[in-house]
Amino acid sequence: MLDLFAPIAAACDTSIAAEHRAPVAVVGAGAIIDVAHLPAYRGAGLEIAGIFDINLQRAREVAARHGLPRVYSSLEELLGDEHVRVVDIAVAPQAQAGIVRQAIAAGKHLLCQKPFVPDANTGVELIALAERAGLLMAVNQQLRYDEGMAAARAMVDAGWIGEATTMTFTVNIATDWTPWPWLVRSDRLEIMYHSIHYLDAIRAVLGEPARVFCAGSRTPGQVAAGETRTISTLVFPGNARGLVHTTHENRTGDPEAVFRIDGTEGSIKGTLGLLYDYPHGRPDTLEVSSRVAPTDGWLAYPVTSRWIPDAFAGPMGSLLRAMATGGTPYPTARDNLGTIRLVDALYTAMDYVVSRLAALDAEQVGVAAGVAPPSPQPAEARAAIAVLLQDLERAVSSERVGNLQVLMPGMAEQDVAAWQAFFQRYTQLAARYAIDHLSTRGDTGYATVRTLYMYVPAGGGAQRETRLRQAIRFTRTPNGWRVANIREAP
């Protein structure tokens, strides 16, 4: 069976040929640089010219730990080092685009951290800048190079399971977000910073989905502001489907991180060893059952490396190879825009605004806490506003500001911030609106409403209630009645 697996193992090789190596400088001295980037680069024989971080003391500590020859005092000093040909960026995402622009202006090739950009438009801009400058830009979606995942993709490419029809990830783990304060505060969390790996891996096998569904939520007592459990369903042209089901609030100490690819002639299944003891982990496991190879039942592939640190040599090696040979890195930044657009589409589906990618009827979109897009409203104003208030109750229960904004499209920035703070402080929310008085004139309505909020503090404790008397102004739009303003009633 070793001969059977030889071409698969060759496809997983992340070694970097000596003639492809070039001096690299690193921007960022966070944990992922310390435990993944630098150990992988050292193992691959790369020259790391130096490191910069806005926390110079942290940069000095990391440099000393890894024997780096230089700590740059500023980004400008790093970019001015003519010896450096490649800049490896690993910083908080909101800082990355500005660094990329400066690095391109300095004539450096780039390996960018994922998520590559906060939105696709920014990605298009940065890619155009790099292309005009004749520079290569890759994205560190290193799960593609994790040996278990790379071997599975190679088996699919070799036709071992026929036509791939389904790819799924099921991850149930406990994640401590607190080492990254900016992540704890992020309104977008699980999909943008974790499941983006699995979504990118599915794209690498099945291509671009035609439409998507997504549901996500928080859990009682969680520290993070954003979603920590999600279910994402991807529908591809033809028969292929993808599913990512991820939970970060495992409280029973039995982590699970598995994936599976099914096809017309067999299946592949495995585990993501890293997630069973992050960041140390264990080797992946991988098995294949193929009528094409053939394997005579399930056959284990011998995985010998790990996601951290070994897979991190893959994207850098691909970029260096492309620089040396005139090729293109894998994945390119342009390819990664597909992953960014997929992430955006899933958040759009989660917030129940129908995206162009999803192309779904309103009734088909599943969202957090079972909320659907605004319900059909009857023609009579009083009945329509009653339906709107029921939707508002469900939107509050979803604990997502985006759901509220659909019903209150004119929400001011300070109101958005207030709701975000409210959702961070309380969980298990429920709202009830009872109309005391309602009057309408033309496309405007006014109501005095008795409001009841029920909730549990994020830190735990008994359920609490808040009762208010509120004045709500409504406006009729082409899409139905919406909330224009809510304030306390006199």
Residue, then its C-alpha position, 0 to 999 in steps of 0.5 A: m500500500l505504500d506504493l499506492f500512497a506515494p503520489i498522495a504523499a508527494a502532493c503533500d510535500t511542503s519542503i522548500a527547495a534551496e533555489h527557491r528560498a529568499p529572505v523573509a521579514v515578519v510583521g507581527a509577534g503574536a502567538i501564531i508567529d511564535v508557535a507556527h510561522l517561525p518554527a515552520y520556516r526554521g524547519a524549512g531552512l528559510e532565512i528570516a531577516g528580522i521581525f517588527d511589532i508595535n510591541l517592541q518588547r514582545a518582538r525582542e522576546v520572540a526574536a530571542r526565542h527563535g534566534l532572529p538577527r534583527v528587531y526592526s524599530s518601525l515598519e518603515e525600517l523593515l520595508g526599507d531593508e533592501h535584503v528583504r524580498v518577502v513580508d509575512i504579515a500576521v497582525a489583527p485584520q483591521a491593521q493588515a490592509g494599511i501594511v499591505r499598501q505600504a509593503i507594495a509601495a516598497g516593492k515587497h512580495l506578500l504573504c497575508q494573514k487570513p482573513f485577507v481583507p474585511d471585505a471584497n472591495t478592499g481585496v480587489e483594490l489591494i490585488a490591483l495595486a500588487e499586480r500593477a507593481g508586478l508583485l505576488m501576494a498570497v494568503n495564509q490559508q494553511l489548512r489547505y497544506d495540513e497533511g490530512m487535508a492535503a492528502a484528502r484533496a489529492m485523493v479527490d483529484a486522483g479520482w479515488i472517490g469518483e465525483a465528490t458529492t458532499m464535504t462536511f466539517t463537524v467541530n465541537i471544541a472549547t475555545d478561549w478567545t480572551p488572549w485576543p481582546w480584539l476578537v472578544r469585541s468583534d461582532r463577527l467571530e466564528i465564521m470570519y476567524h475560524s470556520i473560514h478555514y473549513l469554508d476555504a477547504i471546501r472551496a478547494v475541493l468543490g468550487e464556488p457555491a451557488r447559494v448558501f444558508c447559515a444560522g449562528s448564535r451565542t451561548p448563555g454566559q459566553v465572554a465573546a460578543g460575536e457568534t460562537r456556534t454556526i451551521s453553514t450549508l453550501v449548495f453547489p451547481g449539480n449534486a454537490r453540497g457542503l456543511v460546516h457545523t461548529t461550536h466553540e462552547n464545549r463544556t464537557g471536555d470531549p472535543e470533536a473535530v472531524f471531516r468527511i468527503d463523500g463521492t460516487e466511488g468512495s469516501i474519505k474521513g479524518t480528524l483535525g488533530l490540532l483541535y484536540d489539544y490546541p495549540h499542541g495538538r496531535p497528528d491528523t487521522l485520515e482514512v479512505s474507502s475507494r472502489v477505484a484505487p481500490t482499497d478493499g474497505w477503509l484504509a488508513y493513510p499515514v499522516t506524519s506532520r501537524w497543522i501547527p507548525d508544519a502546514f505553515a511552510g506550505p503557503m510561504g513555500s508556494l509563494l517563494r516557488a512562484m517568485a522563483t519560477g514565474g508561476t502563481p502561489y496557491p492560493t492566490a489573493r485573487d482566489n481567496l476573494g472567493t472565500i471572503r465573498l463566501v464568508d460575507a454571504l453567510y453573514t448576510a444569510m445569518d442576518y436574514v438579508v437575502s444576498r445576491l449569492a444566496a438568491l433565495d426566497a425570504e421564506q428559505v433563509g434560516v437565521a439565528a434563533g429561528v428568525a426569518p426575514p420580515s414576515p408578510q404583512p396584511a394590507e390593513a395598517r393595524a394588523a401589519i404593525a402587529v406582525l412587525l412587532q412580532d418580528l421585532e420580538r424575534a429579532v431581539s431574541s436572535e441577539r444580532v443587531g443586523n436582524l434589528q436593522v432590517l426592521m429599523p433601517g434608519m437606526a442611528e450609530q449610537d443606537v447600534a452601539a447601545w444594542q451591541a452593548f446590550f447583547q454583550r451584557y445579557t443572553q437568553l433574551a426575550a421581548r414582548y410588545a403590547i400596543d396600548h394605543l395606535s394611530t396611523r395617518g398615511d404612511t406614518g403610524y404612532a403607538t404607545v407600547r408596553t414593553l417587557y424584556m426578559y434576560v439573563p446576565a452574561g456572567g450567569g444568574a437568575q432571569r431578570e425582567t425590565r418593563l418599559r412604556q415606549a413610544i414607537r413611530f412607524t413608517r410604511t416603505p415599499n417593503g412594508w411597515r418598518v420601525a422609524n424610532i423608539r423612545e420612552a413614552p412620557 
